[in-house]
């Protein structure tokens, strides 16, 4: 049996003992959730979950600009990368010495199910992948059931300031929010993370979200912006719960359900 990654490369179940390097934080966490912690041999400095596991792993730098020589020295059988998070020009040379390069690119929330199957299949962790799938489906049904009961809202999801940057609708962030009944602004964008005129776009939104990453928005930012946008609600949102995929997406669905319900309840008061 074989499984295809995001670029159509076919992978079979690995028969030996793999040595896995993950260059993607979400995938590092997912590998641990699949029971593969002892087979991980390297990670990026941004791979911070779960802390009790990643602390023992060598850091190779960032998702971009990682140290190729350190990676080579680890003699990995598999390296996991992502189309959005890693640079193609840095990833392609890895093919010269990495037997198995696995490319991922989940965009819609439900793409996580295929991601579970892909890694669970390659690394012989299909029961664990099936368990994650069942958990995801439960949280997905709970979130979408709530979203169906509430009116859809337009939201501005901000990831940076000076300049103000948002997310386009073809990003995984936007699609995750859409599952909760929140449609991101701007509606159309040629860029995945467009710069926006804050006052103009915020005036079209019911809620402005300030994400905790990559810019670390805090309560003082929320208060300041709320004073400038008197007619629009401004709320903080956990960026990891919205932008991280893999096993974190399951917790993300539950988080969004609680956030949507909480904001809807407070709006009634």
N, C-alpha and C positions, 0 to 999 in steps of 0.2 A: 504494500500500500504506500501511496505517496501523497504529499501535500504541497500546494503551491503557495509561494510567498507573494508579496505585493508587486513584484516585477515578473511574475509568472515562472520563476525558477522552481523546479520540482525538487523536493527533498524527501528522502526515505527515512524510515526509523533508523536511528544510529545504533549500531550493534555493539560498539565498544563503550568505554567509559569516557564521556565527553569532558572537555575542558572548555568552559563557556566564558566568554567575555561579553558583557553587555555595555554598549555605549549609549544606552537610553534609560533614564531613571525609571520610567513606567515599566519597562520590560524587566529591569532588575527586580523590582518588587513582585512582578508577576511570576518570574522564575522561582522566587522563594515560595510564593503561594502554591506553586505546582509541586513543591517538595524537592527542588533542585539546588538548594542552598549550598550543599557540600560540593557541588560540581561547578560552582562559580569560581573563577580564578582572577577576574579583573573587572573594574567598573570605572565610571567617571566620578569626578568630585561632586557632581550633582545627584548621584545615586545615593540618596540619604535614607531610604526606607527599604526594609525595616532596619533600624539602627543597630540592633544587636547582631545582625548578620553582616551588614556592609562594612562595619568597622574593621573587620579582619581582612578585608579584600584590598589589594593594591589599587591605588588611584592612578589613572592614566591621563589626567587632565580633564578638559571639558568635553562636552558633546561635539564641540568644534575645536580644532587645534589639539587633539589628543596626541600623546607621545607614541609614535609608531614603533620606535625601537623598544620601548618598554612593553608594548603590546606583543611584538614579535618574540621577545624573550619569554613570555608566558606560555608560548607554544599552544595557543588555543586550537581546538578542533572546530569550534563554532564562534562566530562573532555576530551579535545581533545589532542591527542599525535601523534607523527610521528615516524616511525620505525627507521629512520636514526638519528633523532635529540634527541630522548629520550632513556634512557637505559631501556631495558626490565625488568631488575631486580628491577628497581625503579618504573616502571609502574604497574607491576603485582599486588603488594600489594594494589593498589588503588581499585581493584575490590572488596575488602572486605567492602568498605563503599561508593563507587561511583556507583549509579544505572546504569549509562550509560557511558561507556568508548568507545570513538570513535577513532579508529586507522587509520591513513592515511599514504600513501606512494606513492605520485605521482612521477613518474620517467620521462616519456616522457612529452613533453610540452602539448600535447593534453589530458593527464590525468587530467588536470585542469578542463576539462568540466565535468567529472564524479564527481570531488570534489565539483563543484558548485551544481550539482544535489543532491549529498548526503546531504550536509549541508542545502541547500535550502529546501529539502524534509523533513528532520527531524524537522527543526525549522519553518516550514510553511512560507518559504520565496521563493516560486517557481517563482513568477514574477521577483523578484530581481535576482535570479539565471539565469533565461532566458535572462535577460538584459545583465548580465555579459557574458553569452555564446555568444550572438550576437556580443558584443564588441570584444571578443576574436577572433571569426571567421573573423571579418573584418581585424583585425591586422595580423592574421595568413595568410590570403590570400595576403595581401600587402607584407609581409616579404618574403613568399615563391615565389611570383611572381618576386621580385627583385633577390632573390637567383638564380632563374632559368636563369636569364639573365647574371649572372657573373660566371666565372670559380670557381669551388670549391677550397678551400685553406686548407692547413694543418696549424694548429695553436697549439702553446704551451700555455696553460692557467695556470699561476702560482698563487698559493694561499698562498705560504709560502716561506721564505728564511732561509737558515742555519738550516736545509737542504732545498733545493728547492723541493717543492711539487707541483704536478700537479693533474689532474683529469682523471679518467678512462672513457672509452666510455659508461659504463653502468650507469653513474650518470646523474641526471637531468640537471646539468650544461652542460655537453657534448652534451646532446640531444637538449638542447635549442640552443646552438651554431650551431649544425648541421642544424637546421631549417634555419639559416642564410647562410648556405653554408660553414661553417667552421668545419672541421674535426679535432678533438683534437688528440694530441700525448701524450703519446705513444699509438700505435695502440692496443696492447695487454697488459693487466696488471692484475695480480692476486689480487691487492689491488685497492680499490676505489679511494684512494688518494696517488698515488705512489711517492716515492722519485725518482728524475731524475738526470742524469748527464747533467747539463745545456748546456754545449758547444756541446755535442754530439746530444742531442735531438733538440736543437734550430737550429742546422745546417740543420735539415730536415724540418723546418717550414718556411712558408712565413711570419707569424706574431707571435710574442711573446706577449701575453697579461699579464699585471700585474694587478691583481684584487684588488679592494679596501677593500675586506674582504675575509677571516678572518685576513690575514696580511694586514695592512693599507699601501699598496704601494702608493707612491707619485711621483711627478715629478722628484725629485732628484734621486729616484731609477731608473726611466725610463731613464734619461740622462746617469747615470752611466752604466746601462746595455747596452744601445745603443752604447756606446763607446767600449764595449767589443764584441758586436755582430754586427760588421760593415756591414755584408751582410744580416742581417735579420731585418725586421721592428719590433720595440718595441713600444707598445701602452698601455696606461692605459685603464681600463675598470671598469665600475660600477658593483661591485660584487652583490649588491642587485638586480639589474635589470636582472641578469643572474641566480642567485641561489634561489631567493625567488619565491615561487609559489603562488597559489591563485589569488587574484585580482591583485597583483603586476605583475604577468606574462603578463597581458595585456599591461601594460606600458613597460614591458621588451621587448615584441615583437616590439613595436614601436621604442624603444631605439636601439635595434639591427639593425633594418632597417636603421635608420639614421646613425649608426656607420658604417655599411657595405658600405652604399652609400658614406659616407664621406671619408673612407679610400680608396675606389676604385677611387674616383675623385682625391684625392691628389696623388695617385700613377701615375696618368696620367700626372701630371704636372712636 
